[in-house]
Amino acid sequence: MPVVVVESPAKAKTINKYLGSDYVVLASYGHVRDLPAKNGSVDPDNDFDMSWEVASDSKKHVKAIADALAKDNALILATDPDREGEAISWHLEETLRKRKSIKKDTPVSRVVFNAITKSAVTEAMKNPRQVDGPLVEAYLARRALDYLVGFNLSPVLWRKLPGARSAGRVQSVCLRLIVEREMEIEAFRAREYWTVKAVLQTPGGQTYEARLTVLGGDKLDKFSIENQAAADLAVKAIETRDLHVASVEAKPGSRNPSPPFMTSTLQQEASRKFGMGARQTMSNAQRLYEAGHITYMRTDGIDMAPEAVTAARDAIKDRYGSEYVPKSPRIYKNKAKNAQEAHECIRPTEMAMDAAALRITDPDQRKLYDLIWKRTLASQMEAARLERTTVEIASKDGQVGLRATGQVMLFDGFMKIYEEGRDDAVVDEDDKRLPQISQGEAAKKDSVTPEQHFTQPPPRYTEATLVKRMEELGIGRPSTYASIVTTIQDREYVRKDGNRLFPEDKGRLVTAFLTNYFQRYIEYDFTADLEGQLDDVSAGERDYKEVLSRFWKDFSAAIAETADLRIGEVLDKINEVLEPHLFPAKEDGSDPRLCPHCGAGRLSMRTARSGGAFIGCSNYPDCKYTRAFGPPSEDGEDLSGIPPEGKELGLDAGDKIFAFKGRFGPYVQRGEVTEDNKKPPRQSIPKEWPPEEVDLPQALKLLSLPRQIGEHPEDGIMVWANIGRYGPYIKHAPSTSDRGGTNANLESIDEVFTVGMNRAVQLLAEKVASRGARRGVAKILRAVGEHPDGGAIDIMEGKYGPYVKWEKVNATLPKDSDVEQVTIEQALELINEKAAKKGTRRKAAPKKATTKATTAKKPAAKKPAAKKTTAKKPAAKKKPAAKSAAKDTDTDGDVIE
């Protein structure tokens, strides 16, 4: 029996149902190999040689496929029908050949199908081919470019711009779009203008609305009426004149349906209609595809297979009648430049089946399928027929003219089931209905109303409009849109508020740096041209190593030029670029960069030893004024309400008690810093307490922490109450610094000072019980891969959300991260950041070196080594990861590190 390999278990299950017992269908669980996250994985000096490594969590999947091939000597690669799917097939074949699981007589073929239906799958099996070389080379080029940018540009950011996390080839350009839009909004100055409308009445008593278009015999433009005085004169001119209908013109019109969905338009419409993010949309579409409900969902094509067009026309006729079916099928031209990467549009596999008929249970999948089904049918329906009417109203002397517009729907056509959404609501006066109006009749005035307006700034991007803009500029491709938009949010360069994207100050910082020192590489034209070259590679029209060589020559030179950059020089440049944002002009015309505390120093962006940026005074250390990085508050002062030199709250036992503001928030302190007391007792002020309202009794309560509740009745070990990084809690351990013991959350800050032993024992028992219950479930959510220095990298289930674990380093994943989408590069980046903060990484290396040296020289030292190996044995508990890995994953999407 041939062994058929697809990406996901859900897809394998569906295909196995169609192929039956004559085939063995297995899942690769996405890519089986990737570039190790370390220098040298792409070697520009060795003809861009790429070193690939089988991920630790993929080894068992490769072994399963190899074991199956030992019994059934035939391999059919049936991964997705795009560049990424081609690459997965290539990686798998190369890996199996390296393992010698593919013998000389093993037939290997590649099949593709655009929909997981019985007819599509069985037809594909009749038409096998080999892995498409140019498509694989296009993948290699993209992967190498993303690696070279990520591993060479990100370290420059870390060295020259503390607090920045990383930069990527395409996401940096995407971030620039959002930052520049925000700068446009901030620079925008509204302009006032007025319009005048009149409610008029027909002789029959019906009313309609008309807008002033002519005044004093002159045609008005948008800004002709600039202020209220001019608007009042216009109102008076209408009110003092008799009006009549000068003309009535009715013109037939029509509206044609939108083409069926491709990837970008599906993401845009799902965002408009349902508020779905790009990743959420693609995840739901992936499930629908794997269930056999829709065709492949990563495509830049809008054409539809002839048999699908026929099925759509039949479904329209059956449901809505023959009058809704046009005489000839609608043909939509595919705009994709690269035919090899263009597929059919996104459409239902069964045109006659709506969401109700398919009984889709997941609400989001049901909504998305309904959207795709309606859009597909609408694209093959008759146009909507309208009658547009324009009524011109005038005064007898010709000094005043008004216009009323409206339309009548004669036949709804495709609008019976679907109408495309709009990114921003626009009032369309043509949509209004008008009463029966005849030329020459009098137009009696019911009311005349002036309306004030102001020009509006350009709207902030939504995920939908951002994808649309990227598509217009030629940046990114169908498989990358979702991951690009998600990455800049995961790295906290951008935040999503409502449905709009706002750049964070960190994102502005990165964009300012790249714009000044790597401008060419975040230019829209440059990025679009590079995308075009990669399309040429996949079409077999260009050598991918030639593309890499040309890019690397200039890019490596640009990297080298930054070597001598001083941090001070970089900060001065960024201060200059971000000055309008960080130091906005004051209404009184005074210098916005003058220190509000000392009145002599100048404010500028500065960096902290611990990383990150803040605004400080140039007179430091004489003046210790600081504020958070970003624009000042409305009154220009720090919102903490605490002056830079601190605030004395009173005396306790001979010690002065102070409140200070630090870079990490406000805190209280007992005593002053002296030579003998360099680290006086301190405690952070909780977020729930307004810093400016903290008084001496509250400060003393905070400084009394941690509070001893008493010895636990069961074991005599102390129970403490304290306020930590994640809020109030109790701890059952010999001391609060003990890393062991049991912690349990408290509901409020006040409870820290009041909780008694009975309540504490109850909370601790509940925590122990819940922890025991969780032990029955696999704590490893996903195995990511092998660390370059050895040891597995896993994503673990944590109390405060998933986190990345390598040896003793635990790094929290960014909010809203998709566990299944975290790459080895992203995991290493988080680990390195955390290790750098704790110094873990520096300590780990010598330890290993010592162990190796000892093992080599003294055989007796092997005992500790064996002990260490035994200690690591529990890593075998990764078995539960197989369950986790069995979750269906969206395996496509370029890595954009």
N, C-alpha and C positions, 0 to 999 in steps of 0.2 A: 504494500500500500504506500503511495507517495505521502511524504510528510509535507503538509502545507503550513506555512508560518505567516501569521498576521501580528499586528501590534498588541491588541488587548484581548483579555479573556472574553469580554462581551461580544466582540467581533468574531472570535473563534467559535463561540457557542452558536451564534447565528449561522455562520458559514458551515459548521459541522452538520447542522440541521439540514442544509441544502445538499451537501455532498454525500452524506450518509456514511456507512461503514467502510466504504472503499478507500477512504482517506483518513489520515491522522492529522488533526488540526491542532496546532499549538500556538501559544502567544509568546512573543519576544519581550513583551512589556516595554515597548518603546525601543530606544537606542540601547544596544548592548555594549557599545564602546564610546569613549569620549577622550578628549585631550586631557591629560593630567594637569591639574591646576598648579603648575610650577614652571619656572623659566626653562626654556629649551624644548617645550612640547612642539613648538613650531620653530624651525631653525632656518632663518633667512640666509645664513651663510652656507647652507648645504642644500641649495635649490628648494628651499621651503619644505624640507622634509618634515613630516608630521608623525609624532609618536602617539600611538593610540593605546588605551588601556581599558580592559574589560572591567566594568564596575563590579564591585563586590556583590551587590544585590542582583546583578545580571548573570553571575556565574552559574547559579543553579538553573536559570532558564536556558542558558546555552547548553548546559550538561543534559537537560531534559531533551532538547532537540537533537543533540549528538547521540544520546542513547536510542532515540527513536530511529535515527538514520542507520544505526548499527543493525537494526532489524529490517528496516524498509529503505532500500538503497535508491531513493529518488527524492529530490528536494524541489518544492514549488514555493517561491517567494511571492506572497500575496499582500504585501504592505500597501499603504495608501498610494493613490495615483498622483503623487506630486513629487517635487524635489526632495522633500524630507523623507517621504516613504521610500523613494529610490535609494537614498542614503542609508536608511535602516537596512534594506535588503543587501546593499553592498557591504556594510559592516558585518552583517551576519554571515554572509558567504566568506568574506576574508577571515573572520574569526574561526569558522568551522574548518576552513582549509588549513589554517595554522595549527589547529588541533588534530589535523589529519582525519577528521570525521567525514570529509568529502573525499572519496577515493577517485582514482582516474576514471573509473567506469560509472561514477555517480552522475546521473543527468540532473543538471540544475537549470531551472527555468524561472522566468518572472511573468506573473500575470497581473493585470490591473482591471478593476471594475469601478465604475463611477457610482454605483448603487449596490447595496447588499440585498439583492433580490435573487430569487432562484434563477430566473432567466439570465440576469446579468452575470452571476457567478458561473453558471454552467457554460455560458458563451465565452467567458474569459478563459476558462480551462481549455477550450478548443483552440485558442489563439495565443499560445505562450510565446515569449520572446526572451532575450537576454537583458541583463541590467543595463540601463541606458547610461553610457559613459559620460556624455556631456552634462547630463543632469547631476551625476555624482560629482563631476568636476566643479560645477556651479556651487554645490554644497560645500566642497572642500575649500573653495575660494572664500565663501562667506564665513565659514568657520575659522579659517586662518586669519582673515581680516579682523573679525570680532576679537579673536584671541590677541592678535598683535596690538590692537588698540587698547584693549582692556588691561593687558599685562605690562604695557609700557606707559600709557597715559595715566592710569590710576595711581601708580606710585609717585608720579610728578605732583598730582593733586595732594596726596598725603603729606609730601615733604613741604610743598609751597603753600598749601592752603589747609591748615589744620581744621578738622571737623568735616571735611568733604569725604565722601565714602568711595566713589568710583565714577568713572566716565565710560561711556560706550559709544560705539560708532554711530548708531542711529538714534538711541535714546537721548543723546546730548543735543541732537538737532531738534528732536521733538520737544525737549525741555526748552530750547531756545524759542520755539514758537509760542509757548505759554508765557514765558517771561516777557517777550517782546509785546505780546498782546496786553499784558498787565501794564507795561510802561506806556503803551498807547492810551490806555484808560486813565492812568495817572496824569498824563500830559494833556488830556482832553479838556477843553474849555467849552462849556455849553453856550450856545447862541440862542437868543430868544427870538421867537416869531409867533404871529397870531393868524388864526383863520376865522372866518365868519360864516356861520351856517344859518339858514332860514328854514323854518317849517312852513310849507306852503299847503294850500288847500285847493282841491278841484271844485268846479261848480257843483259836483255831486256830494261834496262834504268829505271826501277822502283826503288824507294828508300824506305828504311825502317830504323828504329832506333834500335841500339843494345847497351847494357850496358856492361861495362868491368866487368868481373867476375873472371878472372884468370890473375895474373901478376907474372912473374918470375917463372912460373910453380906452384905457390901456389894459392889456392882459397882465394878470398878476403872476409872479413866480413865488417860490416858497418863502422868501424873505422880504417880499414887498411891504408887508405890514409888520413893522419892526417892534412896535410897542403898543401899550393900551390906548394912548391918545390917538394913534392912527387907526386902531381898531374901532374906537368909539365914533370917529368920523365916518368910517365905512358903514357901521351900523346905521348911523343917521342918514347916510346916502340911500340905503335900501328902504328904510322906514318912510322916507318922504317921497317915494316914487311908487307909481302904480306899475305892476309887473304883468307880463303876459307870456304865454308859451310861444317862443319864436320858431322852434322846430322840434320834431320828434323823429328820431331815426332808430329803426330797429334792424339789427344785422344778425343773421344766423351765425352761430359759432359752434365750436366743438372742442372737447377735451379728450386727449388720447391717454390711455393708461401708461403707467411707468413700466419699464422692462422688468423681468423677473429678477430675483435677488442674485447678487454675487456677494462675496465675503464682506466687503466694506459697506455696501448698502444695507445688508442684513444687520450689521452692528449698529449702523446709524438709526435705522427704523426701530430696532428693539430698544434702543436708548430713548428715542422720542416717545414711543408709545407705552413702554413698560418701565423705563428707568433702569434697564439692565446694562451693566458694564460690559465692556468688550470681552473680558475673560468669561464672565457668566454666560453671555450669549453663546460663545464658542463651545463652552462646556456642555450646555444644553443641546446645541446643534450636534455635537459629537455623539451624545447619547441617542439622539433621533437617528443619526446616520447608522450607528452600530446596531440599532434595532431594526434597520431596514426600512425606516419610514421616509427618509429623504435621501437625495443624492449627496455626493461629497461636498462638504461645507467650506473647503478652502479653495476658492476659485476666483479668477478675475474675468471669467466668461459670462456672457448673458444670453448666449444662444441656447436653444432647446432642441433635443433630439426629435426628429420628425414623428416618431411613434408617440412621443410624449405630447407633442402639439395636437396630434389627432385625438389622443385620450382626453386632453384638456377640453377640446372643442365638443367632444361627446358628452363630457360631464356638464359643461355649461348648458348644452341643449336639454339634457335630461332634467337639470335642476331649475333652469330659469326660462327655457323656451328658445325656439330657433331664432327669434328676433334679437337675441343677445349674442348670437354667433356671427361674426363678420363673414362676408362672402369668401374671402381668402385668408389663410393663416397670417398672423403677424410675424414678421421676421425681424429679429433684433441682431444688429451687427456686433460681433465680438470685438471689443476695443483692445484686447490684450495684445501686446507687442510680440510676446513669445508664445508661439503656438504650442510648444511642448509643455509649457506650464499652464496653459489655458484649458479649462474643462467646461463642461456644460454648466449651466446656471444651477443655483440651489433650488430644487423643486421637490414636490412629493413624488414618491415612487408609484403611488396609486392615486391617480387624479380624482377618482370617484369617492375616495375615503376622506371624510373630514375628521376633525379631532374626536368628535363624539363616537364616530364609527370605529375608530382605532382604539378607543377606551384607554387613552393615555392618562395615567393616574397622577404623574408628577405635574403640579400646577404650572411651573415655569416652562416645562417641555410642552405642555398642552397649549399654552399661550403662544409659544414660538412656532409650533407646528401650524396652528391656526393662522398665524401671520403669513407663513410661507405658502400655505395652501391658498389663501385668499389672494395674495399677490400674484401667484402663478396663474390662477384662473382668470383674474382680472386682466393680466397681460395679454390674454387671447380673446377678450370680449370686445364688443362694439364700443365705439367712442360715445361719450355722453354728448347729446345735442342740446344746445342752448340757444336762446335768443337774447342778445344783448341790446339794451335800449339806452339811448342817450337823449336827454331832454334839455334843450337850451332855453333858459328863461331870461328875458331882457326887459329893460325899461324903454319907454317910447323914445326918449332922447338918446339912447344908446350908451349912456354913462355907466350903467350898472348891468352886469350880466351874471347869471348863476347857472350852475349845471347840476342836474340830477342824473344818476346812472343806476342801472339795475339789470337784473337778468331773470329770465324765466326758463326753468328746466323743462325742455320738451320731451327728452328721453334720457333716463338716468344711465343706461349702458353699464360700463364697468363700475360706476360709482354705486351701483346697487349693493356691491359687496365690499368695496375697498376704495379708500382714498389715502394717498400718501401724506404722512405727517409733515409738519414744518418745524424747523429748528427754533425759530422765534416767531411768536404770534404776530401776525400782521392783519390789520383790519382791511378787508377788501371791500370797498364800496360797491364794486360791480356785483357782489353776491346778494345785494339787497333786492327785494321785490318791489316793483312799482305798481301803483293803481293804473286804471285806464286814463290816459292823458291824451288830449287832442291838440293839434297845432292851432294857435290863435286864441285859445281860451284864456280867460283871466286866471292869474295865480294870486289868490288872496293870501296875505301874510298872517300867519298865526303867531309866530314869534321870530325874533332875530337875535342870535346869540354869538358873542365873540368868545373865542377859546385861545388861551395862552398855551404855547408849546415851547419846549427847549430841545435842541438837537441832543441826541443820545450818543454816548461813547460806543465803540464797537463792543459787542457782547463777549464775555469770557467764553472760552471753549468749553463745550461738553465733550465727553468721550466721543460722541457721534460726530460733532463738527470738527474735532481734532483729527479723527480718522479721515474724514472727508478732505480736510486741508492737506494732510499727508499724501493722500491719493492724488490730489490736484498737483502737488509739487513733485510727485514721482518718488516719494520717500517711503521705504518699506514695501512689503509685498503681503498678499493675503495671509500667509502663515505667520507674519511677524506683528501685525497691528496690535493684537491683544496683548502679547508679551511686552511690547514696547511701552504701551500706555500703562500697563500694570507695574512695570519695573520702576518707572519714575515716581509712582505713588508709594511702592514698597520701600524705596530708599528715602522717602520723606522729603524729596525735592519738590513734590507737588501734593496738595491735599484736595480732596473732593468734598465740597460743601454743597449740600443739596445735589444738584446735578452738574454744578460748575466746577472747573478746575482752577485752583489758585496756586501760584508759585509760592513756595516757602522761601524764607530768607536764605536758607542753605542752597536752594535751587538757583536763586539770583546770583549767589556767590560763585557757584560753579560756572554758570553761564558767563558772568563777567570775566572770569579767569580765562575760559576757553576762547571767548570772543577776542580777547587781547593777545593771547599767546598762541592760540591754535585756530585762528579765524578761518583759515581755508577749510579745515576739516569739519566745521559745523555750518558751512555755507550750504544753502538749499540746492543751488545748482550743482555744486561739487558732489554732494551726496546722491542727487538724482542721476548725475552722469555715471557715477560708480555703480548704481543700481542697474543702469542701462548696460554697462559693460558686463555685469554679472548675468544679465539676461542673454547677452550675446554668447557668453560661455555656455549656458544651458542649451542654446540653439546650435552649438557646435561651430560658431563663427569666430571664436576668439580663444586664445590659449590662456588658461587661468593663471599659469605661473607668470606670464607676461603682465597680467593685471596686478598680481601681487608684487612683482618686482618694481613696477612703476610707482605703485603706492608706497612701498616700503622705503624706497630711495629718498623721497621727499619727507615722509613722516619721521623716519629715524633722524634725519637732519634737524627737523623741528624739535624733536625730543632733546637732542644734544644741545641745542641753543638755550634750553632752559636750565642747563646744569649750573651755570654761574649766576642764575637769578637769586638775589637776596630776598628773604621773606619781607623785609621792610620795603623793598622796591615794589614787590607784588601788592602789598597792602596799600601803598600810596596810590598805585594805579587803580585798585578796586575802590578805594575811597573816592577817587575822582569819578569813576564810572557810576557808582551807586549813590553819589552825593544827593541827587534829587529825592531819592527814596529814604536814605538814612538821615539826611539833614534837610528836610523840606523848608522852603522859605517861610519866614515868620511874617505875620500880618503887619507888625510895626516896622518891618524893614531891617531889623537888627540882624547881626551875624548868627545864623543858625548853628554854627560850629563853635561858638563861644561857650566855654564851660559854665553852666548855670550855678555851679557851686563856688568856684574861686574867682570867676569873672576875668581870668587872665589866660588860662590854658585853652587849647583848641581840642575839640572832640574828634576822635578818629576811630576807625575800626582797629582792634587789637586782638591778639590771640593769647589764649591761656596755655600754661604748660600742659594741662591735662587734655588739651585739644578743644576745639570750638572757638567761637569768636564772640566778642562783646564790644561795647562802645566805652572808651575810657578817655581820661583827660591827659593831655601832653605834659602836665605838671606833676605827674605821678613820680615819686611817692608823696610829695608834699600835699597834693590833692588826690584823694582816693575816690573821686566821683566815678561811678560806673553805671551802666544800664545795659539791659539785655540787647543783643544784636537785633537791629531793626529800627524802624522809625520810632520817635519818642511818643509818649502818651500825649493827650490833647493839651495838657498844661506844661508839657516839656519835661516833666519830672518823672522819676521812677515811681511805679504804681505801688511800691511797698510802703510808702509813707515814712520811710526811715532815711534820715540824711546820710550822706556818704561817710561822715565821721562816726556814725552810730548814734544811738539814743540811750541816755542813762535812765534806767527805770527806778532805781532806788538802792538802798543798802540792805544786806542780809548777813548777819554774823561778821560784820566788818568788811565784807566784800561788796564792791560795786557790781550791780547787775545791769548788763547792757543788752540792747537789741541792735543787731547789725544786719546789713543786707550783703549777701555774698553772691558769687556768680551762680551758685546752685540754689539760691533762694534765701529768704530771711531766717535768722537764727538768734537765739539768746545765748549769753555768755556770762559766766561767773568770773569776776576779776579782770585785770588787764594783762596784756601780753608783756612779760618782762624777761630778762635774761634767765631768771630762775624758774619762770613759769611760761614757757614758750607755747604750751598747748593747754590753756585753761579749759575747764569743763564747758561744753557747748551742747545745744540741742536745737534741731530744726523746729521752726514754727510750723505747725500743721497747716495744710492748705485751707482747712475749714475755718481757721482763725484769721480774721483780717489783721495783718501785721501792725497797722497803725493803731489798733485797739488793744494790743497786748500790754497788760500792766504787770506790776511787780508780782502779785500773787500767782498769776498765770505763768510767768517766767519761772518762778520758784517751783511750781508743779512740774513744769517741763524738765527743769534741771535736776529734779529728784529722781528722774527715770534712769535706768530701769527700776521698777518697783518690785520689791519682794512680796509676794502674796503669802508664801509660807511653804512648808515642806509637804510634799504629796503624801497623803495618808497611806498609800500602798508601799512606797519604796523609800520615803524619807528624802527624796531628791527635791531640790528647790523648784518652785514654780514662780515665774516672773511675768510682769506685765510691762509692755514697752510699745513705742511707736517706731515702726521701721519704714523701709522704702515703700512697701506696699500697704502701709496703713497700720492701725492698732492691732496688737496680737498678744498672745500669752505663749510662754516657752517653758517646757519641762526639761530642765538640764541643770547640771551643777553650776554653770555660769552662763550669762547671756552671750559670751563670746564662743561658747562651745558650739561646734558645727553640727554636732549630733542632736539627739533629743527630739522632742515633738513640738511643733508649733501649731497654734490654732488661731484663726482670725477672731477679732472682736468686732462688734457691730458699730461702735462709735468711739471717738476720742475720749469722751467722758468716762466710758467704761474702763479705760486703762487705769483710772484713779479710784474706781469704786468696786471693780469685780472682786468677789470673794472666792474662797476655796471651793465651796460646793459647785458654784457655776463653772469655775475653772476646770475642776475634775470632770464635770459633764462634757464640756467642750473638747477636752483632750481625749476622752473616751470615744466621742463621736468621730473625732479625727482619725484615731487609730482604727476604728471599725471601718470607716470609709476607705482608708488606705489599704486595709486587708482585703476589702472587696475588690479594689482595683487591681490587686496583685493577680487576680484570676484572669485579667485581660493583659494582652501584650502591651508593654510600655514603649516598645520601639515602634514608632509609627511608620518609619521608612528607613531603610539603609541607603545612604547617599553614595558612599564609595570609600575608597582607601585614601588615607592622608599621605602626602608625599614623604613624610617622615616616619610613616608606619602607623598602623592602628586604624580601626574602622571609624568612619564618621556616620553617625546616626541622627535621625530626628526623633526626639523623645516626646512623650506626652508629659506635660508639666502642669503644675498647679495653676500657673498664671498663663497658660497657653503653651504651644509647642516650642521646643528649643533644639538647637544643634549641639551634639555632644561629641567631643573627641578627647579621649583619656580623661583628664581632670578639668578640661575646659568646657564650660556650658555657656552657650551664647543664645540669648533669646531671639526668636524670629521676629521680624517686623510685623506690626499689626496687619491683619487681613492677608497674610501670606498664604499661598496655596501650598500645602505640604508636598503635594505630588509634583509641583513645578520647580521646587528648589534645586538648582544645579550644584555641581561640585564646586564651581568657582564661587558662587554666592555663599556656600557653606564655609569655604576656606576664608573668604573675606571676613565673615562674622567671627570665625574662630580667631583669626589673626588680630582683629580689633580688640576682642575680649582679652586675648593673651597679652597684648601690648599693655593694656590697662593694668593687669595684675602682675605682669612680669613673668607669667607662667612659661612662656615660650623660651625665654632666655635661660630659665632654670632647667628646663627639660633636656636641652641638648647636652650639656656636660654630663648629666646623669647617665644618659645612654652611652656616651663615650667612655665613661668610667667603667660601666658594666662590661662593655666589650673588651676593654683593656684587661680588666681583672679576669674575665673568662679566658682570654688568650694566654695570660701568664700563669695563673694559678688555677689548676683544675679543681681544687677544693671550692673555689668561688662559684662553681657551677650550681651548687645547691641553692643559693639565693635566686640564681637565674631560673632554676626549675620551679622554685616557689613562685616567682613572678609569672612564669608561664601558667602555672596552676591557677594563680589569681585571675589571670585573664580568661580562663576557661569559660566562665559564665557568659562570655561573648557568644557562646553557642546558643544562648537564649534568643539569638536573632531569629530563630525559627518562626516565632510569631510574626516576624516581618513578612513572611510569605503570605500570611493572611492579609496583612495590610497592603502588601504589594498587589494582591489580587484585586484590589479595588480598581475599577476602570479608570484609566488615566488618559488625559489628553496629551498625547506624546509629541505632537507636532509643535513647531514654533522655533525660530532660530534663537540660538543663544546670543544675547546682545551684551555680554559682559564687556 
